[in-house]
Each structure stands twice: as C-alpha cells, then as structure tokens.
Amino acid sequence: MRVRLFAILRERAGRESIELDLADKATVSDALRALSELPALAGVLDRLPVAMAVNREYATAETRLGEQDELALIPPVSGGVDIHVRVTEEPLSLEALARGVARPGAGAIVAFQGMPRDVSRLDYEAYREMAEAQMAAILSDCMEHHDLQAAAAEHRVGKVELSEPSVIVAVSAAHRSEAFAGAREAIDRIKAEAPIWKQEVNQDGTVRSVEGAPAHADVGEPSQRETER
C-alpha cells in the first residue's frame, strides 16, 4: 500500500510517498507503527497530531487497510504555508485569501467565491475536523495535479446572509491555465466531498435541505486575479 506524506512529514522523509508491505487485516495503526520505525520519521508521529484519510475518506487508527489502498497523513494546517484551510463561523475575506497564496514565482492568482442566491440565507452545518482534513487533502491533490505554488480554501458554517460569501478558494501558479484548472477542481471537489451540509431559508421562513452536488457539477467560472510575468 502507499502512504502519502505532506508538509513537515514530506520534508522529514525526503519524499512524497512511501510504499509499505503490511500483513493481511492490517490497520492504520499498524501502518503508523511501521512508519515510526523508519529513521527519518522516528519519533515524529509520536509528537505530531495528524489527520488520516484512506482512499480520500476520513479514517481512524482502527480503519482496516487493503492491498492498493492509499493512506494520507495530513499534519495540522495553518497560514503561511503552501496549503491553508479553515471552516469557520466568521465572515470570509477573498482579498486576504488571495494575498495569502501570492508567491514570487506565481504569474497568476485565481480566486473563487460562492454566494447565496435566490434565498434569504443559507444555514451551513459541518463535521469540522473531517471537513478541514478533507479540504487539505483536496488542495494537496490540486497542488500536485496542476503544478500550483499555493492553495487555500475557507468555508462558512452557521447562518450566511444573501450578500456574504459561503465558500472561497484561491490558488497561485506560474501560468493562468494551471491556476484556473486548479481553482475549478478545488471548488468542485470541496462541494462534492467535504462533509458540509446546507439548508436554504426562503423569505417566508420555509426551509429546504439541499442535496449534494456530483464531483464535476458546473459551479461557474472562478473570478480571475492574475499578474502575467
């Protein structure tokens, strides 16, 4: 099976992934134990809290692993690094998010914000810890697939009024084609895969739960914020 590493784990191991041979009916805990025996990671997993995902689904130490499974270990995510995610009750700032992904080698920054429409407001609920881990894994995939230099996403929970953004995404890349593609994949997959639910509240007070969108639903073109070099 394959173990994908991110941020400090990738840096300590000196590579993005590690192949492990485990016994039948092995668990995530068994994989972590095997990784801890590697000299480059010795002691790191004991000190560093990580989110775990198996085949891009949230996992626990007891989750069973099978042949060809992919285990992702996601360290805590914070600002000032190449990937930033947040699920919050606070208002979102697209300007701040776009500034956060600026890099010296980035010739393009593409940002997207999703807004409520045709309703009085949206009410959001999330499994926050899992949502942030899933969003970080999605952005990591986008970084790899589209050669991005940085990627960030934030999502509101609670009541979101008509004039406020409920989700924002910003990515940077050397060229606009990669930035547009990375932003589109990020927002499409966050809408489809992150455990976040919404209800529409109409002007008359009636409430309607909204079904999830498929992974490649058309969510509209991201807005472009780019500087060509």
Residue frames relative to the residue before (quaternion, step in Angstrom):
aa qw qx qy qz dx dy dz
M 1.0000 0.0000 0.0000 0.0000 0.00 0.00 0.00
R 0.4057 -0.7156 0.5275 0.2123 3.55 -1.30 0.50
V 0.1567 -0.7553 0.6306 0.0858 3.54 -1.05 0.86
R 0.1979 -0.7774 0.5880 0.1036 3.59 -0.75 1.07
L 0.1825 -0.7935 0.5779 0.0553 3.54 -0.96 0.98
F 0.1201 -0.7993 0.5874 0.0412 3.56 -1.08 0.76
A 0.8546 0.1824 -0.1176 0.4717 3.53 -1.39 0.40
I 0.8591 -0.0405 0.0274 0.5094 3.60 -0.86 -0.95
L 0.6151 0.5424 -0.3565 0.4476 3.62 1.07 -0.62
R 0.6429 0.5085 -0.3165 0.4775 3.57 0.99 -0.82
E 0.6627 0.5142 -0.3066 0.4499 3.55 0.96 -0.89
R 0.6765 0.4922 -0.2994 0.4588 3.59 0.92 -0.87
A 0.7058 0.4497 -0.2642 0.4795 3.58 0.99 -0.83
G 0.3624 -0.7504 0.4793 0.2755 3.59 1.16 -0.51
R 0.7519 0.2460 -0.1900 0.5813 3.59 1.21 0.43
E 0.5599 -0.6494 0.4214 0.2953 3.54 -1.25 0.47
S 0.8120 0.0821 -0.0354 0.5768 3.59 1.13 -0.45
I 0.1784 -0.7575 0.6215 0.0900 3.52 -1.30 0.51
E 0.2983 -0.7351 0.5815 0.1801 3.56 -1.00 0.85
L 0.0907 -0.7997 0.5931 0.0217 3.58 -0.89 1.00
D 0.2212 -0.7209 0.6389 0.1522 3.54 -1.19 0.68
L 0.0040 0.8212 -0.5668 0.0660 3.56 -0.44 1.26
A 0.5943 -0.5710 0.4316 0.3668 3.54 -1.23 0.44
D 0.6478 -0.4903 0.4033 0.4212 3.56 -1.28 0.32
K 0.8280 0.1843 -0.1809 0.4977 3.56 -1.15 0.77
A 0.3001 0.7533 -0.5262 0.2561 3.58 1.12 0.57
T 0.3017 -0.7467 0.5691 0.1657 3.56 -1.21 0.55
V 0.6941 -0.4235 0.3596 0.4578 3.54 -1.34 0.06
S 0.6119 0.5569 -0.3464 0.4420 3.58 1.03 -0.74
D 0.6400 0.5125 -0.3237 0.4723 3.59 1.01 -0.78
A 0.6423 0.5144 -0.3248 0.4662 3.59 1.01 -0.79
L 0.6486 0.5128 -0.3214 0.4616 3.60 0.96 -0.83
R 0.6317 0.5280 -0.3273 0.4637 3.57 1.04 -0.77
A 0.6617 0.4963 -0.3079 0.4701 3.58 0.97 -0.84
L 0.6485 0.5103 -0.3220 0.4640 3.58 1.00 -0.76
S 0.6436 0.5411 -0.3231 0.4342 3.59 1.01 -0.77
E 0.6372 0.5327 -0.3243 0.4528 3.57 1.22 -0.41
L 0.5427 0.5948 -0.4086 0.4298 3.58 1.28 -0.15
P 0.5533 -0.6496 0.3944 0.3411 3.64 -0.77 0.92
A 0.6766 0.5141 -0.3105 0.4261 3.59 0.91 -0.85
L 0.7647 0.3426 -0.1813 0.5148 3.61 1.12 -0.60
A 0.3555 0.7586 -0.4837 0.2532 3.59 1.25 0.07
G 0.8389 0.1658 -0.1529 0.4954 3.56 -0.75 1.09
V 0.5718 0.6235 -0.3898 0.3639 3.61 1.13 -0.51
L 0.7120 0.4599 -0.2720 0.4556 3.60 0.79 -0.97
D 0.5866 0.5636 -0.3747 0.4449 3.59 1.21 -0.36
R 0.7478 0.4038 -0.2049 0.4856 3.57 1.09 -0.70
L 0.7448 0.4207 -0.2050 0.4757 3.58 1.09 -0.69
P 0.3105 -0.7394 0.5592 0.2102 3.63 -0.65 1.02
V 0.0367 -0.8103 0.5848 -0.0095 3.58 -0.80 0.96
A 0.3755 -0.6463 0.6048 0.2749 3.53 -1.28 0.50
M 0.2053 -0.7928 0.5673 0.0863 3.57 -1.06 0.77
A 0.0189 -0.7856 0.6184 -0.0106 3.56 -1.02 0.84
V 0.1551 -0.7621 0.6233 0.0810 3.56 -1.00 0.88
N 0.8266 -0.0780 -0.0134 0.5571 3.53 -0.60 1.21
R 0.6788 -0.5385 0.2509 0.4318 3.53 1.04 1.06
E 0.5971 0.4934 -0.3938 0.4949 3.58 1.16 0.61
Y 0.5854 -0.5945 0.4213 0.3555 3.56 -1.00 0.87
A 0.0624 -0.8150 0.5758 -0.0199 3.59 -0.92 0.92
T 0.2924 -0.7127 0.6048 0.2019 3.54 -1.37 0.26
A 0.7083 -0.4456 0.3245 0.4411 3.56 -1.29 0.11
E 0.6935 0.4822 -0.2738 0.4600 3.61 1.15 -0.58
T 0.4457 0.7035 -0.4573 0.3119 3.62 1.22 -0.11
R 0.4165 -0.7155 0.5100 0.2337 3.56 -0.89 0.99
L 0.2380 -0.7625 0.5890 0.1223 3.54 -1.15 0.73
G 0.1539 -0.7883 0.5900 0.0828 3.54 -1.09 0.74
E 0.6953 -0.4460 0.3476 0.4437 3.53 -1.31 0.13
Q 0.8271 0.1840 -0.1920 0.4951 3.56 -1.01 0.96
D 0.4139 0.6885 -0.4923 0.3352 3.61 1.20 0.23
E 0.2500 -0.7355 0.6061 0.1709 3.56 -1.28 0.45
L 0.1317 -0.7739 0.6180 0.0434 3.54 -0.76 1.13
A 0.1173 -0.7846 0.6065 0.0536 3.59 -0.81 1.02
L 0.1642 -0.7631 0.6198 0.0812 3.55 -0.98 0.93
I 0.0908 -0.8311 0.5480 -0.0249 3.55 -0.48 1.24
P 0.2971 -0.7628 0.5476 0.1732 3.62 -0.43 1.18
P 0.6821 -0.4462 0.3533 0.4591 3.59 -1.25 0.19
V 0.2769 -0.7690 0.5613 0.1301 3.54 -0.99 0.92
S 0.0596 0.7918 -0.6040 0.0677 3.58 -0.93 0.89
G 0.6597 -0.4992 0.3784 0.4152 3.53 -1.31 0.18
G 0.7263 0.4501 -0.3128 0.4148 3.53 -1.29 0.32
V 0.6691 0.4169 -0.3106 0.5311 3.59 1.25 0.16
D 0.7217 -0.4733 0.2911 0.4127 3.56 -1.27 0.12
I 0.7639 0.2219 -0.1458 0.5882 3.60 1.19 -0.45
H 0.0148 0.7847 -0.6182 0.0422 3.57 -0.92 0.97
V 0.0602 0.7783 -0.6241 0.0340 3.59 -0.97 0.88
R 0.0554 0.7851 -0.6159 0.0335 3.55 -1.21 0.53
V 0.1096 -0.7285 0.6716 0.0788 3.54 -1.15 0.79
T 0.0972 0.8452 -0.4974 0.1694 3.55 -0.44 1.21
E 0.4699 -0.6331 0.5296 0.3130 3.56 -1.31 0.35
E 0.5852 0.6183 -0.3614 0.3802 3.60 1.22 -0.40
P 0.6076 -0.5430 0.4228 0.3965 3.61 -1.20 0.46
L 0.3861 -0.7346 0.5201 0.2020 3.56 -1.13 0.73
S 0.1935 -0.7757 0.5919 0.1025 3.57 -1.14 0.69
L 0.3106 -0.7617 0.5433 0.1677 3.56 -0.46 1.23
E 0.6134 0.5598 -0.3493 0.4340 3.59 1.02 -0.75
A 0.6819 0.4816 -0.2910 0.4673 3.58 0.87 -0.95
L 0.6495 0.5183 -0.3256 0.4511 3.58 0.98 -0.81
A 0.6521 0.5134 -0.3111 0.4631 3.58 0.98 -0.85
R 0.6369 0.5134 -0.3306 0.4706 3.58 0.99 -0.77
G 0.6596 0.5541 -0.3090 0.4031 3.57 1.01 -0.80
V 0.7179 0.4170 -0.2638 0.4911 3.61 1.14 -0.46
A 0.4216 0.6992 -0.4798 0.3212 3.61 1.21 0.09
R 0.0054 0.7860 -0.6167 0.0435 3.55 -0.96 0.93
P 0.6397 -0.5591 0.3521 0.3927 3.64 -1.08 0.60
G 0.7473 0.3993 -0.2269 0.4803 3.59 1.02 -0.73
A 0.5353 0.6411 -0.4017 0.3757 3.60 1.26 0.06
G 0.1816 -0.7846 0.5863 0.0878 3.56 -0.74 1.10
A 0.7856 0.2038 -0.1224 0.5713 3.60 1.24 -0.17
I 0.0515 -0.7373 0.6724 0.0404 3.53 -1.16 0.78
V 0.0654 -0.7833 0.6181 0.0131 3.56 -0.80 1.04
A 0.0551 -0.8078 0.5867 -0.0149 3.55 -0.84 1.04
F 0.1139 -0.7785 0.6161 0.0370 3.56 -1.13 0.76
Q 0.0044 0.7714 -0.6349 -0.0419 3.56 -1.14 0.65
G 0.2670 -0.7535 0.5838 0.1421 3.54 -0.99 0.91
M 0.1299 -0.8092 0.5729 0.0121 3.56 -0.85 1.06
P 0.5199 -0.5878 0.4983 0.3686 3.61 -1.13 0.51
R 0.0034 0.7921 -0.6104 -0.0025 3.60 -1.12 0.64
D 0.8530 0.1721 -0.1456 0.4707 3.52 -1.21 0.66
V 0.6803 0.3840 -0.3048 0.5448 3.60 1.18 0.51
S 0.6082 -0.5397 0.4248 0.3979 3.56 -1.30 0.20
R 0.7569 -0.2064 0.1523 0.6011 3.57 1.01 -0.87
L 0.3348 -0.6863 0.5953 0.2501 3.54 -1.39 0.08
D 0.2019 -0.7491 0.6191 0.1216 3.56 -1.09 0.78
Y 0.1199 -0.8199 0.5593 0.0237 3.58 -0.63 1.17
E 0.0771 -0.7485 0.6576 0.0372 3.52 -1.21 0.74
A 0.0181 -0.8167 0.5766 -0.0162 3.60 -0.99 0.75
Y 0.3568 -0.6033 0.6533 0.2862 3.47 -1.39 0.39
R 0.2706 -0.8648 0.3866 0.1718 3.51 0.40 1.35
E 0.6844 0.4916 -0.3122 0.4387 3.60 0.76 -0.97
M 0.6765 0.4729 -0.2922 0.4831 3.57 0.95 -0.86
A 0.6311 0.5407 -0.3386 0.4412 3.59 0.99 -0.82
E 0.6768 0.4826 -0.3091 0.4620 3.60 0.87 -0.86
A 0.6400 0.5099 -0.3290 0.4713 3.59 1.01 -0.77
Q 0.6633 0.5010 -0.3058 0.4642 3.59 0.97 -0.86
M 0.6478 0.5145 -0.3182 0.4631 3.58 0.97 -0.82
A 0.6415 0.5177 -0.3264 0.4625 3.60 1.01 -0.80
A 0.6514 0.5062 -0.3162 0.4685 3.58 1.00 -0.80
I 0.6319 0.5282 -0.3272 0.4634 3.59 1.03 -0.80
L 0.6796 0.4816 -0.2973 0.4667 3.59 0.86 -0.91
S 0.6128 0.5392 -0.3515 0.4584 3.57 1.06 -0.66
D 0.6344 0.5123 -0.3227 0.4807 3.58 1.01 -0.79
C 0.6578 0.5098 -0.3133 0.4573 3.58 0.94 -0.86
M 0.6004 0.5561 -0.3514 0.4547 3.58 1.04 -0.77
E 0.7076 0.4664 -0.2563 0.4649 3.56 0.91 -0.99
H 0.7059 0.4931 -0.2767 0.4266 3.59 0.83 -1.01
H 0.8151 0.2766 -0.1012 0.4988 3.58 0.97 -0.86
D 0.4538 -0.7176 0.4349 0.3001 3.58 1.25 0.35
L 0.2163 0.7922 -0.5352 0.1977 3.56 0.90 0.97
Q 0.4147 -0.6966 0.5259 0.2572 3.55 -1.22 0.45
A 0.7770 -0.0828 0.0432 0.6226 3.59 1.17 -0.53
A 0.0498 -0.7899 0.6111 0.0099 3.57 -1.19 0.57
A 0.0003 -0.8012 0.5968 -0.0447 3.56 -1.02 0.84
A 0.0218 0.7874 -0.6154 0.0288 3.56 -1.15 0.67
E 0.0233 -0.7770 0.6291 0.0053 3.54 -1.11 0.76
H 0.1047 -0.7944 0.5977 0.0257 3.58 -1.08 0.76
R 0.4032 -0.7084 0.5320 0.2294 3.53 -1.04 0.85
V 0.0890 -0.7134 0.6831 0.1285 3.50 -1.40 0.34
G 0.6677 0.4501 -0.3717 0.4619 3.55 -1.22 0.48
K 0.7520 -0.3821 0.2899 0.4521 3.56 -1.25 -0.48
V 0.0595 -0.7815 0.6210 -0.0017 3.58 -0.85 1.04
E 0.3134 -0.7829 0.5132 0.1597 3.56 -0.51 1.22
L 0.7450 -0.4627 0.2708 0.3969 3.53 -1.32 0.43
S 0.7518 0.4155 -0.2210 0.4619 3.61 0.94 -0.81
E 0.6442 0.5480 -0.3101 0.4343 3.60 1.26 -0.06
P 0.4642 -0.6543 0.5035 0.3209 3.63 -1.06 0.62
S 0.2986 -0.7547 0.5587 0.1708 3.56 -1.08 0.77
V 0.7867 0.0506 -0.0249 0.6147 3.60 1.20 -0.49
I 0.0298 -0.7885 0.6143 0.0047 3.56 -1.03 0.81
V 0.0756 -0.7704 0.6330 0.0110 3.53 -1.18 0.76
A 0.0433 0.7764 -0.6286 0.0160 3.59 -1.06 0.73
V 0.0021 0.7887 -0.6144 0.0205 3.56 -0.99 0.87
S 0.1782 -0.7639 0.6071 0.1268 3.55 -1.24 0.45
A 0.0263 0.7785 -0.6252 0.0490 3.53 -1.18 0.68
A 0.6575 -0.5045 0.3695 0.4204 3.55 -1.25 0.23
H 0.8077 0.1492 -0.0434 0.5687 3.59 1.05 -0.82
R 0.6275 -0.5899 0.3617 0.3570 3.56 -1.16 0.63
S 0.6103 0.5686 -0.3775 0.4021 3.63 0.97 -0.70
E 0.6676 0.4803 -0.3020 0.4820 3.58 0.94 -0.84
A 0.6545 0.5221 -0.3207 0.4429 3.58 0.96 -0.84
F 0.6541 0.5005 -0.3195 0.4685 3.61 0.92 -0.86
A 0.6739 0.4975 -0.3005 0.4561 3.59 0.87 -0.95
G 0.6664 0.5062 -0.3053 0.4543 3.58 0.96 -0.85
A 0.6509 0.5090 -0.3197 0.4638 3.59 0.97 -0.81
R 0.6576 0.5114 -0.3183 0.4525 3.59 0.95 -0.85
E 0.6643 0.4835 -0.3227 0.4699 3.61 0.86 -0.86
A 0.6420 0.5431 -0.3347 0.4253 3.58 0.92 -0.84
I 0.7250 0.4250 -0.2732 0.4681 3.62 0.71 -0.97
D 0.6196 0.5422 -0.3530 0.4444 3.61 0.99 -0.75
R 0.7275 0.4371 -0.2559 0.4628 3.58 0.83 -0.97
I 0.5980 0.5400 -0.3768 0.4570 3.62 1.04 -0.60
K 0.6598 0.5049 -0.3080 0.4636 3.59 0.93 -0.87
A 0.7362 0.4397 -0.2310 0.4597 3.58 0.98 -0.84
E 0.8167 0.3434 -0.1262 0.4463 3.60 0.92 -0.88
A 0.6359 0.5337 -0.3561 0.4288 3.62 1.01 -0.61
P 0.4384 -0.7061 0.4849 0.2721 3.64 -0.90 0.85
I 0.3391 0.6925 -0.5410 0.3357 3.52 0.34 1.37
W 0.1125 -0.8127 0.5716 0.0159 3.58 -0.80 1.06
K 0.1123 -0.8075 0.5752 0.0673 3.56 -1.11 0.57
Q 0.1832 -0.7309 0.6462 0.1206 3.49 -1.37 0.51
E 0.3348 -0.7179 0.5750 0.2048 3.54 -1.07 0.80
V 0.1410 -0.7689 0.6203 0.0644 3.55 -0.91 0.98
N 0.2608 -0.8020 0.5239 0.1200 3.58 -0.52 1.20
Q 0.7185 -0.4520 0.3149 0.4247 3.56 -1.31 0.25
D 0.7095 0.4469 -0.2623 0.4775 3.60 1.06 -0.70
G 0.6096 -0.5961 0.3358 0.4004 3.58 1.29 0.14
T 0.4978 0.6438 -0.4448 0.3739 3.60 1.21 -0.08
V 0.2522 -0.7787 0.5665 0.0955 3.54 -1.12 0.78
R 0.0315 -0.7880 0.6149 0.0046 3.56 -1.02 0.86
S 0.3530 -0.7140 0.5648 0.2159 3.56 -0.85 0.99
V 0.3066 -0.7675 0.5436 0.1465 3.56 -1.00 0.88
E 0.4083 -0.7147 0.5158 0.2375 3.55 -0.81 1.04
G 0.5905 -0.5919 0.4204 0.3524 3.56 -1.18 0.60
A 0.4122 -0.6982 0.5343 0.2390 3.55 -1.23 0.63
P 0.5285 -0.6069 0.4702 0.3623 3.62 -1.10 0.57
A 0.7011 -0.5258 0.2894 0.3852 3.53 -1.22 0.60
H 0.7884 0.2848 -0.1611 0.5210 3.61 1.02 -0.65
A 0.2165 0.7827 -0.5507 0.1929 3.57 1.07 0.73
D 0.4938 -0.6490 0.4929 0.3034 3.55 -1.18 0.63
V 0.0368 -0.8184 0.5733 -0.0153 3.58 -0.41 1.23
G 0.6430 -0.5414 0.3286 0.4307 3.59 1.20 0.27
E 0.5862 -0.5935 0.4249 0.3515 3.54 -1.24 0.45
P 0.4540 -0.6475 0.5240 0.3164 3.60 -0.99 0.75
S 0.4942 -0.6159 0.5088 0.3429 3.54 -1.22 0.48
Q 0.3708 -0.7505 0.5114 0.1943 3.58 -1.03 0.76
R 0.0390 0.7399 -0.6709 0.0309 3.52 -1.03 0.93
E 0.2459 0.8095 -0.4911 0.2073 3.57 -0.02 1.21
T 0.1425 -0.7350 0.6496 0.1318 3.52 -1.31 0.40
E 0.2837 -0.7764 0.5416 0.1529 3.56 -0.64 1.09
R 0.2319 -0.7628 0.5906 0.1244 3.56 -1.01 0.86
